[in-house]
Amino acid sequence: MTGPRADALAQALFDFDGKRTGPLERFAWAHSADASLIAELCDFAASDDPNLQTAATWLLKRFGVTGEQLSSSQSETLLGLLIQDSGWLPRIHVLQMMDTLVVPASMAAPLMNALTAQARGANTFIRAWSVHGAVALAEQRPAYRANVLDLLAAAEQDEAASVRARIRQLRKNYNWL
């Protein structure tokens, strides 16, 4: 992607300070997502820079990007953020998009392992949304449903009300739970 939109994207990403989303919101308001922009954002999400990962995944989530709009390598890039030791904000953004992402068979087992570990981690938001991600994975890959039921049972005992609320929401939305 080149031209004024590419310049505006780079400016928004680099102006993002990791907290205030104003530059990202202004960019999203002024531009619509197309294949070129999605590809560029996925490239930024694959960056080693946690701030760029956060900004790019925030924009992808804001644009409502789904698995239908992503190539398999782009899906793998985003799902890889859940497996790698990425920052918690890019992981939250991808976890919140899990219902719409297609998990390649080659990533299902490592993703389930990562989600299981994160569902037991210290970060309350990651715990809640990792269970959500595991449910979305098991919706696509029913072989993981028994594992997910175990995760749900453990999460229902979590001391954090936000985790228990996410589980209640999941039980309402998925009839196999």
GIHU-V514664 format. One record per helix or strand. SS is the DSSP state (H for helix, E for strand). FROM is the first residue (numbers start at 1). LEN is the number of residues. If there is no record, write none. Layout:
SS&FROM&LEN  SS&FROM&LEN
This chain:
H&4&12  H&22&9  H&35&11  H&50&13  H&72&12  H&88&13  H&105&14  H&124&17  H&142&14  H&161&13
